Amino acid sequence: MQNRLLLCKLCLVLFCLFIRNVEAGPLLGLKPVIAPADNPSTTEKIALGKRLFFDKRLSANAKVSCASCHQPDKAFSDGLAKATGINGMVGQRNTPTILNAVFYTSFFHDGRADSLEQQALGPLLNPIEHGLKDHQQLISLVTQDSYYRTQFKTVFSINPDQINQTHITQAIASYERTLVNANSAFDRYLYAGDDTALTESAKRGLRIFQRKGNCANCHEINFNHALFTDNRFYNLGVGFEKLDGKLLKLLKRYKQNPNDMSAMLSLFSDAERSELGRFAVTGKLDTLGQFKTPTLRNIALTAPYMHDGSMQTLEQVVDYYDKGGYPNPFLDPAIFPLRLTEQEKTDLVSFLKSLNGTMLQN
C-alpha cells in the first residue's frame, strides 16, 4: 500500500511538472472557449454583435451603448462606483467586467440571468441603463438600419420582419464570448514554469492567497486553469448595514408567508433592495445579502470594488477581508478575521496586480 501511495505522489509531481512546462499559448490559464449549441459562433455573427455592442442608438436617448459601461480601455468596466445610464441616471450597483464572462454560469451580481444572451437583454430594457421601453422598440431601432437588415439576413437567414430580440441578444453574446483575457504574469509563472514572471513579493502573496488569506476558497485556482471565481454566492457583509434597521420586519414577513416576495420587497427603498442580493432572486432566506464571487483577473484595472463600488483600492479590499467583513446573522463562515501583517497585505496586493492579462486576438 505504501509503495502505491508513493507511486501516486510521484505521478502527481510529474504531471504538475508537465503542466508547468507547457508552451505559453493565448489561452494560458483558462479553459477552452465553447459556444452554446443553440448559438454557435461565426465570424459574421461576432462582427454583427460587436456593431450592436458599440451602437449608442440602441438606447432611449441615443447616447448609451453596452460599451458606455463596459469600456475596452478600462478592462470592460467603467471606473465608476455605480453604473450610469441614460440622462446621467445612476444605478445601485457597480459595473462588473465582462472579460472572460464566457466562463460564467450566471450573470449580474445577484445571478439573475443564466446566460450571456439573457444578460445582454437586461440593460437594454432597464429604465436607468438603456431605457428602451420594450422588445418592439429595440427591434424597430435595429430594423431601421440597412446594415443590420442585411447582416441579420446573412447571419440568421431571416428577413427583416423576422428579426426579434433573441437574434439581437445572440449576436451581442457571440461578440462578448470573444472578450477573453489570459496569459498573465501569474499564468506564466504557474502554468508555464516561468519563475521570473512573478516578483518575490507576488510569490509570497500567492502563498497567502492560497493559505492564510483563504482567498482561493472562492477565487479558485485549478491545476491547469484559474478562473478566479467559483461562480457561487456569498454574504461578505458589504452594504448589509443598510438592511439592519428593517431586518426584523423582513424576518417577520418571511415567517408569515415566505412566498410573498412583493410584500417583503415593499419594506425597502431601491437602494436598500439592492443589498438583498441573491435573496431577491431565489426568495430563500439563507441567500440574504449574498453576491456572486467576481473574477480577480485584471482586478487592478477595474476599481472601484465590491457590488456597490464602495472600495476604491485593492488595499481597502484586503483590509476589509482582514477584519472579517461586516458582522451580520447571514455572514458566510468563510469570512473571518485573517490577522495579516502589513507585509502580508502588501504581498497579497502585489499578487493581485500580477493577474492582468492580454486579450485573445480573434
C-alpha positions as a Markdown table, in Angstrom:
| # | Residue | x | y | z |
|---|---|---|---|---|
| 1 | Met | 0.0 | 0.0 | 0.0 |
| 2 | Gln | 2.8 | 2.4 | 0.9 |
| 3 | Asn | 4.5 | 1.8 | -2.4 |
| 4 | Arg | 1.3 | 2.5 | -4.3 |
| 5 | Leu | 0.9 | 5.8 | -2.4 |
| 6 | Leu | 4.5 | 6.8 | -3.3 |
| 7 | Leu | 3.9 | 5.9 | -6.9 |
| 8 | Cys | 0.7 | 8.1 | -6.9 |
| 9 | Lys | 2.6 | 11.0 | -5.4 |
| 10 | Leu | 5.4 | 10.6 | -8.0 |
| 11 | Cys | 2.8 | 10.6 | -10.8 |
| 12 | Leu | 1.2 | 13.8 | -9.4 |
| 13 | Val | 4.6 | 15.5 | -9.2 |
| 14 | Leu | 5.5 | 14.6 | -12.8 |
| 15 | Phe | 2.1 | 15.7 | -14.0 |
| 16 | Cys | 2.5 | 19.1 | -12.3 |
| 17 | Leu | 5.9 | 19.5 | -13.8 |
| 18 | Phe | 4.4 | 18.8 | -17.2 |
| 19 | Ile | 1.7 | 21.3 | -16.7 |
| 20 | Arg | 4.2 | 24.0 | -15.6 |
| 21 | Asn | 6.3 | 23.5 | -18.7 |
| 22 | Val | 3.7 | 23.7 | -21.4 |
| 23 | Glu | 4.2 | 26.3 | -24.0 |
| 24 | Ala | 2.5 | 29.7 | -23.1 |
| 25 | Gly | -0.4 | 30.0 | -25.6 |
| 26 | Pro | -3.0 | 32.7 | -25.9 |
| 27 | Leu | -5.4 | 30.9 | -23.5 |
| 28 | Leu | -2.7 | 30.1 | -20.9 |
| 29 | Gly | -4.5 | 29.9 | -17.6 |
| 30 | Leu | -8.0 | 29.4 | -19.0 |
| 31 | Lys | -10.3 | 26.6 | -20.2 |
| 32 | Pro | -11.2 | 26.3 | -23.9 |
| 33 | Val | -13.9 | 28.7 | -25.1 |
| 34 | Ile | -17.1 | 26.9 | -26.0 |
| 35 | Ala | -20.1 | 28.4 | -27.6 |
| 36 | Pro | -23.6 | 27.0 | -26.7 |
| 37 | Ala | -25.2 | 24.6 | -29.1 |
| 38 | Asp | -28.2 | 26.9 | -29.6 |
| 39 | Asn | -25.9 | 29.9 | -30.5 |
| 40 | Pro | -22.9 | 28.7 | -32.4 |
| 41 | Ser | -20.3 | 31.4 | -33.2 |
| 42 | Thr | -19.4 | 32.6 | -36.7 |
| 43 | Thr | -17.2 | 35.5 | -37.9 |
| 44 | Glu | -20.2 | 37.3 | -39.3 |
| 45 | Lys | -22.3 | 36.9 | -36.1 |
| 46 | Ile | -19.4 | 38.2 | -33.9 |
| 47 | Ala | -19.0 | 41.2 | -36.2 |
| 48 | Leu | -22.7 | 41.9 | -36.0 |
| 49 | Gly | -22.7 | 41.6 | -32.2 |
| 50 | Lys | -19.7 | 44.0 | -32.0 |
| 51 | Arg | -21.6 | 46.6 | -34.0 |
| 52 | Leu | -24.6 | 46.2 | -31.7 |
| 53 | Phe | -22.4 | 46.4 | -28.6 |
| 54 | Phe | -21.0 | 49.8 | -29.6 |
| 55 | Asp | -24.2 | 51.2 | -31.0 |
| 56 | Lys | -25.5 | 54.2 | -28.9 |
| 57 | Arg | -28.7 | 54.3 | -31.0 |
| 58 | Leu | -29.9 | 51.3 | -29.0 |
| 59 | Ser | -31.0 | 53.5 | -26.1 |
| 60 | Ala | -33.8 | 55.9 | -25.3 |
| 61 | Asn | -31.7 | 59.0 | -25.9 |
| 62 | Ala | -29.3 | 57.5 | -28.5 |
| 63 | Lys | -26.3 | 58.2 | -26.2 |
| 64 | Val | -25.8 | 54.9 | -24.3 |
| 65 | Ser | -24.3 | 51.7 | -25.7 |
| 66 | Cys | -23.2 | 48.5 | -24.0 |
| 67 | Ala | -19.7 | 49.9 | -24.3 |
| 68 | Ser | -20.6 | 53.0 | -22.3 |
| 69 | Cys | -20.3 | 50.9 | -19.1 |
| 70 | His | -18.1 | 48.2 | -20.5 |
| 71 | Gln | -15.2 | 50.2 | -21.9 |
| 72 | Pro | -12.4 | 48.4 | -23.6 |
| 73 | Asp | -9.7 | 50.7 | -22.2 |
| 74 | Lys | -10.9 | 50.0 | -18.7 |
| 75 | Ala | -10.9 | 46.2 | -18.9 |
| 76 | Phe | -14.6 | 46.4 | -20.0 |
| 77 | Ser | -15.7 | 48.1 | -16.8 |
| 78 | Asp | -16.3 | 51.9 | -16.4 |
| 79 | Gly | -14.2 | 53.1 | -13.4 |
| 80 | Leu | -17.3 | 54.4 | -11.6 |
| 81 | Ala | -18.7 | 53.3 | -8.2 |
| 82 | Lys | -22.1 | 52.7 | -9.8 |
| 83 | Ala | -23.2 | 52.3 | -13.4 |
| 84 | Thr | -24.5 | 55.5 | -15.1 |
| 85 | Gly | -27.2 | 55.2 | -17.8 |
| 86 | Ile | -29.4 | 57.4 | -19.9 |
| 87 | Asn | -29.7 | 61.1 | -18.9 |
| 88 | Gly | -27.0 | 60.6 | -16.2 |
| 89 | Met | -29.2 | 58.4 | -14.1 |
| 90 | Val | -27.1 | 56.3 | -11.6 |
| 91 | Gly | -27.9 | 52.7 | -10.7 |
| 92 | Gln | -27.4 | 50.9 | -7.5 |
| 93 | Arg | -24.5 | 48.6 | -8.4 |
| 94 | Asn | -21.0 | 48.6 | -9.7 |
| 95 | Thr | -20.4 | 47.6 | -13.4 |
| 96 | Pro | -18.6 | 44.3 | -13.5 |
| 97 | Thr | -16.1 | 43.5 | -16.1 |
| 98 | Ile | -17.3 | 41.2 | -18.9 |
| 99 | Leu | -13.8 | 39.9 | -19.7 |
| 100 | Asn | -13.9 | 36.1 | -19.5 |
| 101 | Ala | -17.7 | 36.2 | -18.9 |
| 102 | Val | -17.9 | 33.2 | -21.3 |
| 103 | Phe | -16.8 | 31.1 | -18.4 |
| 104 | Tyr | -19.6 | 32.3 | -16.0 |
| 105 | Thr | -22.5 | 30.1 | -15.1 |
| 106 | Ser | -24.7 | 33.1 | -14.0 |
| 107 | Phe | -24.7 | 36.8 | -14.7 |
| 108 | Phe | -25.2 | 40.1 | -12.8 |
| 109 | His | -24.1 | 40.5 | -9.2 |
| 110 | Asp | -27.1 | 38.5 | -8.0 |
| 111 | Gly | -27.0 | 35.9 | -10.7 |
| 112 | Arg | -30.5 | 36.6 | -12.0 |
| 113 | Ala | -29.5 | 35.7 | -15.6 |
| 114 | Asp | -28.4 | 32.2 | -16.6 |
| 115 | Ser | -26.7 | 33.0 | -19.9 |
| 116 | Leu | -24.9 | 35.8 | -21.8 |
| 117 | Glu | -28.0 | 36.0 | -24.0 |
| 118 | Gln | -30.3 | 36.7 | -21.1 |
| 119 | Gln | -27.8 | 39.2 | -19.6 |
| 120 | Ala | -27.5 | 41.1 | -22.9 |
| 121 | Leu | -31.2 | 41.9 | -22.9 |
| 122 | Gly | -31.4 | 43.2 | -19.3 |
| 123 | Pro | -29.6 | 46.5 | -19.6 |
| 124 | Leu | -31.3 | 47.3 | -22.9 |
| 125 | Leu | -34.8 | 47.3 | -21.2 |
| 126 | Asn | -33.6 | 48.7 | -17.9 |
| 127 | Pro | -35.2 | 52.2 | -17.4 |
| 128 | Ile | -32.0 | 53.6 | -15.9 |
| 129 | Glu | -29.4 | 52.0 | -18.3 |
| 130 | His | -30.5 | 52.0 | -22.0 |
| 131 | Gly | -34.1 | 52.9 | -21.1 |
| 132 | Leu | -35.8 | 51.1 | -24.0 |
| 133 | Lys | -39.5 | 50.6 | -23.2 |
| 134 | Asp | -40.0 | 47.1 | -24.7 |
| 135 | His | -38.7 | 44.5 | -27.1 |
| 136 | Gln | -40.5 | 46.1 | -30.0 |
| 137 | Gln | -38.7 | 49.4 | -29.6 |
| 138 | Leu | -35.4 | 47.6 | -29.7 |
| 139 | Ile | -36.4 | 45.6 | -32.8 |
| 140 | Ser | -37.6 | 48.8 | -34.5 |
| 141 | Leu | -34.3 | 50.6 | -33.9 |
| 142 | Val | -32.4 | 47.6 | -35.4 |
| 143 | Thr | -34.6 | 47.1 | -38.4 |
| 144 | Gln | -34.4 | 50.8 | -39.4 |
| 145 | Asp | -30.7 | 50.3 | -40.3 |
| 146 | Ser | -29.9 | 48.9 | -43.7 |
| 147 | Tyr | -26.6 | 47.3 | -42.5 |
| 148 | Tyr | -28.5 | 45.5 | -39.8 |
| 149 | Arg | -31.2 | 44.3 | -42.1 |
| 150 | Thr | -28.5 | 42.8 | -44.5 |
| 151 | Gln | -26.4 | 41.3 | -41.7 |
| 152 | Phe | -29.2 | 39.7 | -39.8 |
| 153 | Lys | -30.3 | 38.0 | -43.1 |
| 154 | Thr | -26.7 | 36.8 | -43.7 |
| 155 | Val | -26.1 | 35.6 | -40.1 |
| 156 | Phe | -29.5 | 34.1 | -39.3 |
| 157 | Ser | -31.1 | 33.5 | -42.7 |
| 158 | Ile | -34.1 | 35.6 | -41.9 |
| 159 | Asn | -35.9 | 38.6 | -43.4 |
| 160 | Pro | -36.0 | 41.9 | -41.6 |
| 161 | Asp | -39.6 | 41.4 | -40.4 |
| 162 | Gln | -38.5 | 38.2 | -38.7 |
| 163 | Ile | -35.8 | 39.8 | -36.5 |
| 164 | Asn | -36.6 | 39.5 | -32.9 |
| 165 | Gln | -34.9 | 40.2 | -29.5 |
| 166 | Thr | -33.4 | 36.7 | -29.4 |
| 167 | His | -31.5 | 37.2 | -32.6 |
| 168 | Ile | -30.2 | 40.6 | -31.3 |
| 169 | Thr | -29.0 | 39.2 | -28.0 |
| 170 | Gln | -27.5 | 36.1 | -29.6 |
| 171 | Ala | -25.3 | 38.3 | -31.7 |
| 172 | Ile | -24.3 | 40.5 | -28.8 |
| 173 | Ala | -23.5 | 37.4 | -26.7 |
| 174 | Ser | -21.4 | 36.0 | -29.5 |
| 175 | Tyr | -19.2 | 39.1 | -29.5 |
| 176 | Glu | -19.0 | 39.0 | -25.7 |
| 177 | Arg | -17.7 | 35.4 | -25.8 |
| 178 | Thr | -14.6 | 36.7 | -27.7 |
| 179 | Leu | -13.7 | 39.0 | -24.9 |
| 180 | Val | -11.2 | 36.6 | -23.4 |
| 181 | Asn | -8.2 | 37.7 | -21.4 |
| 182 | Ala | -5.4 | 35.3 | -20.3 |
| 183 | Asn | -1.6 | 34.8 | -20.2 |
| 184 | Ser | -1.0 | 37.0 | -17.1 |
| 185 | Ala | 2.3 | 37.0 | -15.2 |
| 186 | Phe | 0.6 | 34.6 | -12.8 |
| 187 | Asp | -0.3 | 32.2 | -15.6 |
| 188 | Arg | 3.2 | 32.3 | -17.0 |
| 189 | Tyr | 4.6 | 31.5 | -13.5 |
| 190 | Leu | 2.2 | 28.7 | -12.5 |
| 191 | Tyr | 1.3 | 27.1 | -15.8 |
| 192 | Ala | 4.4 | 27.7 | -18.0 |
| 193 | Gly | 7.1 | 27.4 | -15.4 |
| 194 | Asp | 8.5 | 30.9 | -15.8 |
| 195 | Asp | 9.9 | 31.5 | -12.3 |
| 196 | Thr | 10.8 | 35.1 | -13.3 |
| 197 | Ala | 7.2 | 36.1 | -14.2 |
| 198 | Leu | 6.4 | 37.0 | -10.6 |
| 199 | Thr | 8.2 | 39.2 | -8.2 |
| 200 | Glu | 9.3 | 37.8 | -4.8 |
| 201 | Ser | 6.6 | 39.8 | -3.2 |
| 202 | Ala | 3.9 | 38.4 | -5.6 |
| 203 | Lys | 5.1 | 34.9 | -4.9 |
| 204 | Arg | 4.7 | 35.4 | -1.2 |
| 205 | Gly | 1.3 | 36.9 | -2.0 |
| 206 | Leu | 0.3 | 33.8 | -3.9 |
| 207 | Arg | 1.1 | 31.6 | -0.9 |
| 208 | Ile | -1.0 | 33.9 | 1.3 |
| 209 | Phe | -3.8 | 33.9 | -1.3 |
| 210 | Gln | -3.9 | 30.1 | -1.2 |
| 211 | Arg | -3.4 | 29.6 | 2.5 |
| 212 | Lys | -3.6 | 32.2 | 5.3 |
| 213 | Gly | -5.7 | 34.6 | 3.3 |
| 214 | Asn | -8.3 | 31.9 | 2.4 |
| 215 | Cys | -8.9 | 33.7 | -0.9 |
| 216 | Ala | -8.6 | 30.7 | -3.1 |
| 217 | Asn | -11.6 | 29.2 | -1.2 |
| 218 | Cys | -13.9 | 31.2 | -3.5 |
| 219 | His | -11.5 | 32.6 | -6.1 |
| 220 | Glu | -10.4 | 29.2 | -7.4 |
| 221 | Ile | -7.1 | 28.2 | -8.8 |
| 222 | Asn | -7.1 | 24.7 | -10.5 |
| 223 | Phe | -4.2 | 22.6 | -11.7 |
| 224 | Asn | -4.5 | 23.7 | -15.4 |
| 225 | His | -6.6 | 26.8 | -15.3 |
| 226 | Ala | -7.7 | 29.6 | -12.9 |
| 227 | Leu | -11.0 | 31.4 | -13.4 |
| 228 | Phe | -10.5 | 33.1 | -10.0 |
| 229 | Thr | -14.2 | 32.6 | -9.3 |
| 230 | Asp | -16.2 | 29.6 | -8.2 |
| 231 | Asn | -19.4 | 31.1 | -9.7 |
| 232 | Arg | -21.1 | 30.9 | -6.3 |
| 233 | Phe | -22.6 | 33.5 | -3.9 |
| 234 | Tyr | -21.6 | 34.7 | -0.5 |
| 235 | Asn | -22.6 | 37.2 | 2.2 |
| 236 | Leu | -19.5 | 39.2 | 2.9 |
| 237 | Gly | -21.3 | 41.9 | 4.8 |
| 238 | Val | -20.7 | 44.6 | 2.3 |
| 239 | Gly | -23.6 | 47.0 | 2.3 |
| 240 | Phe | -25.6 | 44.9 | 4.8 |
| 241 | Glu | -25.7 | 47.8 | 7.3 |
| 242 | Lys | -28.4 | 49.3 | 5.1 |
| 243 | Leu | -30.7 | 46.4 | 6.0 |
| 244 | Asp | -30.1 | 46.4 | 9.7 |
| 245 | Gly | -33.0 | 48.6 | 10.7 |
| 246 | Lys | -35.5 | 46.6 | 8.7 |
| 247 | Leu | -34.1 | 43.1 | 9.2 |
| 248 | Leu | -36.6 | 42.1 | 12.0 |
| 249 | Lys | -39.5 | 43.3 | 9.9 |
| 250 | Leu | -38.3 | 41.2 | 6.9 |
| 251 | Leu | -37.9 | 38.1 | 9.1 |
| 252 | Lys | -41.4 | 38.6 | 10.4 |
| 253 | Arg | -42.9 | 38.8 | 7.0 |
| 254 | Tyr | -40.9 | 35.9 | 5.8 |
| 255 | Lys | -42.2 | 33.8 | 8.6 |
| 256 | Gln | -45.8 | 34.9 | 7.8 |
| 257 | Asn | -45.5 | 34.0 | 4.1 |
| 258 | Pro | -42.1 | 33.1 | 2.6 |
| 259 | Asn | -43.7 | 33.1 | -0.9 |
| 260 | Asp | -44.9 | 36.7 | -0.7 |
| 261 | Met | -41.8 | 38.4 | -2.2 |
| 262 | Ser | -43.7 | 41.6 | -3.1 |
| 263 | Ala | -44.7 | 42.2 | 0.5 |
| 264 | Met | -41.1 | 41.7 | 1.6 |
| 265 | Leu | -39.6 | 43.9 | -1.1 |
| 266 | Ser | -42.1 | 46.6 | -0.3 |
| 267 | Leu | -40.3 | 47.2 | 3.0 |
| 268 | Phe | -37.2 | 48.6 | 1.3 |
| 269 | Ser | -36.2 | 51.5 | -0.8 |
| 270 | Asp | -34.4 | 50.9 | -4.1 |
| 271 | Ala | -31.0 | 51.4 | -2.5 |
| 272 | Glu | -31.9 | 49.0 | 0.3 |
| 273 | Arg | -33.5 | 46.5 | -2.0 |
| 274 | Ser | -30.2 | 46.3 | -3.9 |
| 275 | Glu | -28.5 | 45.0 | -0.8 |
| 276 | Leu | -30.8 | 42.0 | -0.6 |
| 277 | Gly | -28.6 | 40.4 | -3.2 |
| 278 | Arg | -29.4 | 36.8 | -4.2 |
| 279 | Phe | -32.4 | 36.7 | -1.9 |
| 280 | Ala | -34.4 | 38.9 | -4.3 |
| 281 | Val | -33.8 | 36.2 | -7.0 |
| 282 | Thr | -34.3 | 33.0 | -5.0 |
| 283 | Gly | -36.6 | 34.0 | -2.2 |
| 284 | Lys | -34.6 | 31.8 | 0.1 |
| 285 | Leu | -33.6 | 33.4 | 3.4 |
| 286 | Asp | -30.2 | 31.8 | 3.6 |
| 287 | Thr | -29.2 | 33.7 | 0.5 |
| 288 | Leu | -29.9 | 37.1 | 2.0 |
| 289 | Gly | -27.1 | 39.6 | 1.3 |
| 290 | Gln | -25.2 | 37.1 | -1.0 |
| 291 | Phe | -23.5 | 38.3 | -4.1 |
| 292 | Lys | -21.6 | 36.4 | -6.8 |
| 293 | Thr | -17.8 | 35.8 | -6.5 |
| 294 | Pro | -16.2 | 38.1 | -9.1 |
| 295 | Thr | -13.3 | 37.1 | -11.2 |
| 296 | Leu | -10.0 | 38.6 | -10.0 |
| 297 | Arg | -8.4 | 38.6 | -13.4 |
| 298 | Asn | -7.4 | 42.2 | -14.3 |
| 299 | Ile | -8.6 | 43.3 | -10.9 |
| 300 | Ala | -6.0 | 46.1 | -10.7 |
| 301 | Leu | -7.8 | 47.7 | -13.7 |
| 302 | Thr | -11.4 | 47.5 | -12.6 |
| 303 | Ala | -11.6 | 49.7 | -9.5 |
| 304 | Pro | -13.7 | 50.6 | -7.6 |
| 305 | Tyr | -14.6 | 47.3 | -6.0 |
| 306 | Met | -17.5 | 45.3 | -4.5 |
| 307 | His | -21.0 | 45.1 | -5.8 |
| 308 | Asp | -21.7 | 48.7 | -4.6 |
| 309 | Gly | -18.4 | 50.2 | -5.7 |
| 310 | Ser | -17.7 | 51.2 | -2.0 |
| 311 | Met | -14.0 | 50.4 | -2.0 |
| 312 | Gln | -11.6 | 52.4 | -4.1 |
| 313 | Thr | -8.4 | 50.4 | -3.8 |
| 314 | Leu | -7.2 | 46.9 | -3.5 |
| 315 | Glu | -5.6 | 47.8 | -0.2 |
| 316 | Gln | -9.1 | 48.7 | 1.1 |
| 317 | Val | -10.4 | 45.4 | -0.1 |
| 318 | Val | -7.6 | 43.4 | 1.6 |
| 319 | Asp | -8.2 | 45.4 | 4.9 |
| 320 | Tyr | -11.9 | 44.6 | 4.8 |
| 321 | Tyr | -11.3 | 40.9 | 4.5 |
| 322 | Asp | -8.6 | 41.0 | 7.1 |
| 323 | Lys | -11.1 | 42.5 | 9.6 |
| 324 | Gly | -13.5 | 39.7 | 8.9 |
| 325 | Gly | -16.2 | 41.6 | 7.0 |
| 326 | Tyr | -19.2 | 43.3 | 8.4 |
| 327 | Pro | -20.9 | 41.2 | 11.2 |
| 328 | Asn | -24.4 | 40.1 | 10.4 |
| 329 | Pro | -26.5 | 37.0 | 11.0 |
| 330 | Phe | -26.0 | 35.8 | 7.5 |
| 331 | Leu | -22.3 | 36.3 | 7.2 |
| 332 | Asp | -20.6 | 33.4 | 5.4 |
| 333 | Pro | -18.5 | 31.2 | 7.6 |
| 334 | Ala | -15.6 | 31.6 | 5.2 |
| 335 | Ile | -15.3 | 35.3 | 6.2 |
| 336 | Phe | -13.4 | 35.7 | 9.5 |
| 337 | Pro | -10.5 | 37.9 | 10.8 |
| 338 | Leu | -7.3 | 36.9 | 9.0 |
| 339 | Arg | -4.8 | 38.8 | 11.2 |
| 340 | Leu | -2.5 | 39.6 | 8.3 |
| 341 | Thr | 0.7 | 41.6 | 8.9 |
| 342 | Glu | 1.3 | 44.8 | 6.9 |
| 343 | Gln | 3.9 | 42.9 | 4.8 |
| 344 | Glu | 1.5 | 40.1 | 4.1 |
| 345 | Lys | -1.1 | 42.7 | 3.0 |
| 346 | Thr | 1.4 | 44.3 | 0.7 |
| 347 | Asp | 2.4 | 40.9 | -0.8 |
| 348 | Leu | -1.2 | 40.0 | -1.4 |
| 349 | Val | -1.9 | 43.2 | -3.3 |
| 350 | Ser | 1.3 | 42.6 | -5.3 |
| 351 | Phe | 0.0 | 39.2 | -6.3 |
| 352 | Leu | -3.4 | 40.6 | -7.3 |
| 353 | Lys | -1.6 | 43.0 | -9.6 |
| 354 | Ser | 0.0 | 40.1 | -11.3 |
| 355 | Leu | -3.4 | 39.0 | -12.7 |
| 356 | Asn | -3.5 | 41.5 | -15.5 |
| 357 | Gly | -3.5 | 39.5 | -18.8 |
| 358 | Thr | -3.7 | 40.1 | -22.5 |
| 359 | Met | -6.6 | 39.9 | -24.9 |
| 360 | Leu | -7.1 | 36.9 | -27.1 |
| 361 | Gln | -6.8 | 38.1 | -30.7 |
| 362 | Asn | -9.6 | 36.8 | -32.9 |
